[in-house]
Amino acid sequence: MAEGTDLLEKLDGIVSRYEEVSTLITDPNVIADQRRYVKLTKEYKDLGRIVAARKEYMGCIQNVADAREMLALEDDAEAKEMLREELAESEKRIPELEEEIKLLLVPADPEDDKNVIMEIRGGTGGDEAALFAGDLFRMYSKYVELKGWKMAVSSFSEGAVGGYKEIIFSVTGEGVYGILKYESGVHRVQRVPATETQGRVHTSAATVAVLPEAEEFDVEINEGAIKWDTFRSSGAGGQNVNKVESGVRARYMWRNPNTGVEEEILVECTETRDQPKNKERALARLRTFIYDKEHQKYIDDIASRRKTMVSTGDRSAKIRTYNFPQGRITDHRIGYTIYNLGAFMDGQIQDCIDHLIVAENAERLKESEL
């Protein structure tokens, strides 16, 4: 039981911090400081999970002690049987809770709760790559629908025969980045293209980038220094979409802290017919772009410490193959293979993501001393 005692000692400090944070978030001075208040409410929520698990863990330990004591005193056969069942249940739950608590004690990725901006681009393979980028977009749209999240497209460039050369969209909901971050990388497709007359299987690819969406106080932008242009939006929208200059383009000069070089960032948004809304969304994308660049060093540091990468690191790495002739999906990071490609392309990707989460959690536990 030494391990259990060590674990409870670790949890004692967490309980006192949880009580301290619960007082702080009711302090008017803290509430007035939005940045600090948001940070503390997130910490309160995270610590609450650990405190609840600790309460259940201590309850199970107490149940085991009580059941053993009562078994020694009990003479009734039926009552003894019930006590044995209770004892077995609590004894089974204790190691499960220990694993859950250990995982909760490993610092989570601070980005996991954020919304995301996703970019899908057709890679090698020309028209077929654009068609596949369109298929991936449809797959994520279906998945977002299944999760009850919200999706909004901010810009896209269509392929010559369909699909997208590039499509950029946001996804909002609970814990979106913590789930969709596993999709970042190169997705490879093997199939007979619609344009192929000989029936030969071609290989092409599309890249997916999943960026945690920056909140207003994550990055500092001098809004006065943004140069705004407006233009006529094209695409779906009916009669008046081309008559109104609703599309917006933001140009912003920014010094990259990693290189010290000044760069121009260009962001466009043609999502709605409402110019102020497009401006707001372009600003959100600009923030996210800068946030992503500034955090790339943090992501690289994690990558360099890990031997096997699951969710972060090289965005040019091939992560998954979609083989249409065999109806097979293979995720190369964890050697996961299934043969239900049709359902997968219809947004049923949760099982694969669950396997990736389990693999990453195992890595995180190995990295920590727990």
C-alpha angles and dihedrals in degrees: 000000000000090000090054091050091051090050093050090050089054090049095052091070090049092054092054091048090048090054091047093051092046088058094044095055090060092052110109091217091056092045089052090056099069096188093053093041093053091047092050095046089053090049090048091053093048094047090047090064091053093045091051091049090048090052091052091044093052089045091055092049089051091047091054092051093046094046092050092049093049093046090058091054101037121098101174110100095212094049089047091054091052091049091049090053092049090047093050091048094051093044090052093048096050098072090042090054091046090058092045091050093047089054092047089052092056106091109255123226102275089220096058096097094051128106116243144230111212128198122194118189130182106240130184114353105060115223093006091054090053090050090050091049086055090051091051091050090052090048092053092044089056092046092050088051091051090051093049092239126138127246130195125182113220101181141349142178115208125225121243093252098026138289120071136294083200137353127182122194142158127233121202128189141092117324092345099155092047088061106032096044088085089068095067112114143050117325113200125204128199114192146113105276119230087239093056115101098183095059093239121156113243129195119220135154147214128200124226122199119190113194125186106241112244118234120222096265096042092083135021116232125179096224091190089064094057114107110214126202126180127208140171111279120229130200133053114002110098130233106350102034093100096041096063125065094228098138114096133202123194123199117192132174111220133175110230106226091206095056103018088229122132112236134186113232117203120196128176132190126186097157101122139020088241110093096200090052091050089049091052092050093046088053090051090052092048090052091048093049092053092042090051092050092048091048096046089088090055090049091048090051090055090046093052091053094053127076095197117038120210110163111002139041132053111035090193092062117114104242106170142017124208108200108190100184090057096033087233134148119194124185104201096199095067103015091248114163129175134167104220102095094151093058091041092055087049089064101270094132098125096101091056091047090049090055090049091050091051091049093049093046089054089053092048092051091049090051093051122068094239 
